[in-house]
Amino acid sequence: MYSIPGMLRVMRGSGVGLFRMMCRASWSCTEDWAIGNMANALGNKQDAATFWNRSQNYKNVWNEEKKLFCPKDRSGKWECPLIWIDVFDPRYVEGDAWQWRWFVPHDVPGLVELYGGQKTFATILDQFFSL
């Protein structure tokens, strides 16, 4: 039998740096949001706030110019793909930069805001489905 509070203690130590593969960074943000929800349900408001704040780290890898999630090198320089549709790009797994740009299931309003609002978001999403 598992202890839910014990599992939360283990999860406190989880996470991933922003300089890893983009899909892992995106998943970590979603996981942090879920852990925050679990902590909140257990009445641990401090852990909930910590994980909910960490779930917003996807914004740190958003390249406004390219409108893509891109890694940064150790000096903080963007390492965006030259070709955004490249299924062999090692920065992304099971997709490419174009596909991963939509993966923020825990904060869709925040993602829409990164695009500059609903109109721009809808236009680019329509382009995605038109390819």
N, C-alpha and C positions, 0 to 999 in steps of 0.2 A: 504494500500500500504506500502511496506517495503522500508526502506532506506538502500541501499547497504553499504554506509559508516557507517551507524549506526550498521548494522549487523557485520561489521568488528570490531567495538569497542567492541561489546559483545564477539566476538571470541577471542580477545586479552586476555581475562581473562580465556579462556578455557584451558584444558590440564589435564593431569593426572600424578601422580607420577609414578616412575618406579617400585614401590614396590606393585603394584596392580596386578590383574590377567594379565597374559601375553597377552591374546587376546585384552584386553583393551589398554595395552601399545602399542601393534602393531597397532591397529586402530588409536590411538592418533597420531602416527607418520605419518600415511597416511593422517589423517585430517589436521595436521599441514602443510603438503606439499600442500594440496589443498587450505588452507587458505593463504599460502604464494603466491600461484598463483593468488588468487583473489586480494590480497593486491598489487601485482605487476601490475595487470591489471588496478587497480585504481590509479597507479602511486605512491604508498606508498612503496618506495624501502626499507626503514628502517624496516617496519613491514614484508615485504616480506623476507628480509634476516633473521630476527628473527625466523620466522616460518619455513623457509627452513632449518635453522640450527637445530631447534628443531626436525625436521622430521628425523634427523640423530640419534636421541636418541636410536633407535632400536639397534644400535651397542653396547650400554652400557649394554644390557641384553643378549648379545651373549656369550655363554660359548664355548670358542675355543676348549677345550678338548672334550666336549660332542657333539659339533656342533649342539647345540639347543639354543633356546631362553629360558632363565631360570630367575626366580625372584631371588632376593637377600634378605636375612634377614636384619634387622636394622643395624647389624654390618658389612654388606657388604659380608657376606659369601653366596656362591651360594646355592640355594635350587632347584637343578635340580631333576626331577623325577627319581626314581630308575628304573622304567619300562617306557620306552618312548612311548609305545603304551598302553595307559590307558585312555579310554574314560570317566572314573570317576574321574580323577585327577582334584581337585578343582581349580588348577591354570590356567586351560584352559577351555574354553567354546566352544561348538560346534566343538570339535576336541580335539586332544591331542598334546603332544610336537612334535611328528613326523610330524603332519599335519601343525601346526603353524610355523614350521621352514621355510616354503616357503613363508610366507606372508610378503613381502616387495614390493608391486606392484609399489610403487613410486620410487624405487631405485634398480632395478634388477642388474645393474652392481655392485653396492655396496654389494649386497647379494652374488653374485658370488665371489667377492673378499674375503668375510668372509670365504668362503669355501676353499680358497687357489687357486682359478682359475677355468677356465671353465672345465678342465678335471675332477677334483675332484667333482665339482658341478654336472656335467653330470653323473658321476658314481653313486653318492648318489641319484640323482633324478631317475635314472634308477632302483636302488634298491627299492625306494619308490613305483614306479609303478609295480614292480614285486611281491610285497607282496600279 
